[in-house]
Amino acid sequence: MSFFKTKYRVVTDNYLGYEAQYKPWFFPFWLQLDGINTHLTIDKALEMCKAFKQNTQNKKTVAVLTD
């Protein structure tokens, strides 16, 4: 089900040209990847989306329980 997946997109901005954004499934707004980012080409912005998606999928959470 695509409702529970984080979505990524590239939009135009008024500074350099393109901005990479993501929308977590639980959040109603689009957010900028890694804070402020802006790119001259759409290809660079797409690369950032792909890298961010790959980074977040490879993360593993480790919980350490102590007494």
Residue frames as a rotation matrix with the C-alpha (Angstrom) as fourth column:
MET 1
0.585 0.811 0.000 0.00
0.811 -0.585 0.000 0.00
0.000 0.000 -1.000 0.00
SER 2
-0.191 -0.725 0.661 1.55
0.711 -0.567 -0.416 3.32
0.676 0.391 0.624 -1.06
PHE 3
0.693 0.511 0.508 -0.14
0.033 -0.727 0.686 5.26
0.720 -0.459 -0.520 1.74
PHE 4
0.950 -0.307 -0.056 2.47
0.088 0.093 0.992 4.09
-0.300 -0.947 0.115 4.28
LYS 5
0.240 -0.905 0.352 5.52
0.970 0.238 -0.049 4.92
-0.040 0.353 0.935 2.14
THR 6
0.058 -0.349 -0.935 7.66
0.203 -0.913 0.353 8.04
-0.977 -0.210 0.018 2.19
LYS 7
0.701 0.244 0.670 7.33
0.699 -0.045 -0.714 9.95
-0.145 0.969 -0.202 -1.09
TYR 8
-0.273 -0.855 -0.442 10.00
0.485 -0.519 0.704 11.98
-0.831 -0.022 0.556 -2.89
ARG 9
0.683 0.458 0.569 9.74
0.721 -0.294 -0.628 14.74
-0.120 0.839 -0.531 -5.47
VAL 10
-0.596 -0.799 -0.079 11.68
0.740 -0.585 0.333 17.51
-0.312 0.140 0.940 -7.20
VAL 11
0.608 0.793 -0.030 10.15
0.746 -0.584 -0.320 20.98
-0.271 0.172 -0.947 -7.45
THR 12
-0.003 -0.573 0.820 11.31
0.655 -0.620 -0.431 24.25
0.755 0.536 0.377 -8.96
ASP 13
0.314 0.059 -0.948 12.49
0.841 -0.481 0.249 27.00
-0.441 -0.875 -0.200 -6.67
ASN 14
0.970 0.153 0.190 13.34
0.222 -0.874 -0.431 30.66
0.100 0.460 -0.882 -7.17
TYR 15
0.575 -0.810 -0.112 17.03
-0.347 -0.366 0.863 30.40
-0.741 -0.458 -0.492 -6.23
LEU 16
-0.535 -0.839 -0.105 19.03
-0.497 0.212 0.841 27.99
-0.683 0.502 -0.530 -8.44
GLY 17
-0.555 0.347 -0.756 16.30
-0.756 0.169 0.632 25.98
0.348 0.922 0.169 -10.08
TYR 18
0.190 0.610 -0.769 15.37
-0.224 0.790 0.571 22.69
0.956 0.064 0.286 -8.41
GLU 19
-0.371 -0.215 0.904 14.79
-0.918 -0.062 -0.391 21.45
0.140 -0.975 -0.175 -4.88
ALA 20
-0.527 0.139 -0.838 14.51
0.025 0.989 0.149 17.86
0.850 0.057 -0.524 -3.58
GLN 21
-0.318 0.520 0.793 11.68
-0.931 -0.331 -0.155 17.20
0.182 -0.787 0.589 -1.11
TYR 22
-0.791 0.150 -0.593 10.17
0.149 0.988 0.050 14.28
0.593 -0.048 -0.804 0.76
LYS 23
-0.092 0.835 0.542 6.88
-0.869 -0.333 0.365 13.59
0.485 -0.438 0.757 2.53
PRO 24
-0.969 -0.194 0.151 6.80
-0.245 0.800 -0.548 11.04
-0.015 -0.568 -0.823 5.35
TRP 25
-0.574 0.791 -0.214 3.62
0.366 0.481 0.797 8.94
0.733 0.379 -0.565 5.31
PHE 26
-0.059 0.557 -0.828 2.56
0.996 0.083 -0.016 10.28
0.060 -0.826 -0.560 8.72
PHE 27
-0.481 -0.214 -0.850 3.15
0.390 -0.921 0.012 13.98
-0.786 -0.326 0.526 7.93
PRO 28
0.481 0.821 0.308 0.79
0.641 -0.089 -0.762 16.11
-0.598 0.564 -0.569 5.79
PHE 29
0.833 -0.196 -0.517 3.48
-0.373 -0.890 -0.263 18.49
-0.409 0.412 -0.814 4.43
TRP 30
0.740 -0.664 0.106 6.44
0.482 0.414 -0.772 18.20
0.469 0.623 0.626 2.07
LEU 31
0.797 -0.558 -0.233 9.87
-0.026 -0.417 0.909 18.80
-0.604 -0.718 -0.346 3.68
GLN 32
0.609 -0.676 -0.416 13.26
-0.728 -0.268 -0.630 19.67
0.315 0.687 -0.655 2.20
LEU 33
0.808 -0.424 -0.410 15.84
0.436 0.897 -0.069 16.90
0.397 -0.123 0.909 2.11
ASP 34
0.010 -0.890 -0.457 18.71
0.996 0.052 -0.079 17.57
0.094 -0.454 0.886 4.52
GLY 35
-0.110 -0.006 -0.994 17.61
0.476 -0.878 -0.047 21.10
-0.872 -0.479 0.099 5.33
ILE 36
0.556 0.283 -0.782 18.02
-0.418 -0.717 -0.557 23.71
-0.718 0.637 -0.281 2.63
ASN 37
-0.380 -0.663 0.645 19.00
0.399 0.512 0.761 22.26
-0.835 0.546 0.070 -0.74
THR 38
0.688 0.522 -0.505 18.87
-0.268 -0.465 -0.844 23.72
-0.675 0.716 -0.180 -4.22
HIS 39
-0.138 -0.704 0.696 20.36
0.464 0.575 0.674 22.42
-0.875 0.417 0.248 -7.47
LEU 40
-0.502 -0.142 -0.853 21.15
-0.570 -0.688 0.450 23.80
-0.651 0.712 0.264 -10.92
THR 41
-0.629 0.237 -0.740 19.87
-0.619 0.424 0.661 20.71
0.471 0.874 -0.120 -12.74
ILE 42
0.441 0.870 0.219 16.98
-0.875 0.363 0.321 18.35
0.200 -0.333 0.921 -12.22
ASP 43
0.443 -0.349 -0.826 19.41
-0.020 0.917 -0.399 15.41
0.896 0.193 0.399 -12.47
LYS 44
-0.673 -0.729 0.124 21.34
-0.087 -0.088 -0.992 16.56
0.734 -0.679 -0.004 -9.39
ALA 45
-0.349 0.641 0.684 18.11
-0.936 -0.282 -0.212 16.95
0.057 -0.714 0.698 -7.43
LEU 46
0.676 0.590 -0.441 16.97
-0.598 0.789 0.140 13.45
0.431 0.169 0.886 -8.49
GLU 47
-0.064 -0.797 -0.600 20.36
0.085 0.595 -0.799 12.03
0.994 -0.102 0.030 -7.41
MET 48
-0.772 -0.192 0.605 19.84
-0.521 -0.353 -0.777 13.57
0.363 -0.916 0.172 -3.98
CYS 49
0.231 0.934 0.272 16.38
-0.971 0.206 0.119 11.96
0.055 -0.292 0.955 -3.72
LYS 50
0.633 -0.026 -0.774 17.78
-0.222 0.952 -0.213 8.56
0.742 0.306 0.596 -4.68
ALA 51
-0.444 -0.879 -0.176 20.69
0.024 0.185 -0.982 8.83
0.896 -0.440 -0.061 -2.24
PHE 52
-0.582 0.297 0.757 18.42
-0.799 -0.381 -0.465 9.93
0.151 -0.875 0.459 0.60
LYS 53
0.541 0.832 -0.119 15.98
-0.813 0.554 0.179 7.09
0.215 0.000 0.977 -0.11
GLN 54
0.371 -0.488 -0.790 18.79
0.026 0.856 -0.516 4.53
0.928 0.171 0.330 -0.19
ASN 55
-0.678 -0.660 0.324 20.27
-0.244 -0.213 -0.946 5.90
0.693 -0.720 -0.016 3.04
THR 56
-0.292 0.643 0.708 16.98
-0.957 -0.193 -0.218 5.70
-0.004 -0.741 0.672 4.92
GLN 57
0.697 0.568 -0.438 16.24
-0.596 0.798 0.087 2.16
0.399 0.201 0.895 3.71
ASN 58
0.150 -0.746 -0.649 19.64
0.117 0.665 -0.737 0.86
0.982 0.035 0.187 4.83
LYS 59
-0.415 -0.274 0.868 19.34
-0.750 -0.437 -0.497 2.20
0.515 -0.857 -0.024 8.37
LYS 60
-0.027 0.385 -0.923 18.87
0.385 0.856 0.345 -0.36
0.923 -0.346 -0.172 11.07
THR 61
0.262 0.204 0.943 17.58
-0.727 -0.602 0.332 0.53
0.635 -0.772 -0.009 14.51
VAL 62
-0.282 -0.401 -0.872 19.28
0.356 0.800 -0.483 -1.18
0.891 -0.447 -0.083 17.40
ALA 63
0.532 0.483 0.696 17.70
-0.528 -0.453 0.718 -1.05
0.662 -0.749 0.014 20.83
VAL 64
-0.505 -0.719 -0.477 19.84
0.105 0.498 -0.861 -1.80
0.857 -0.485 -0.176 23.85
LEU 65
0.627 0.753 0.199 17.96
-0.201 -0.090 0.975 -2.71
0.753 -0.651 0.095 27.00
THR 66
-0.580 -0.803 -0.136 19.72
0.003 0.165 -0.986 -2.40
0.815 -0.572 -0.094 30.32
ASP 67
0.140 0.594 -0.792 18.58
0.839 0.354 0.414 -3.05
0.526 -0.723 -0.448 33.86
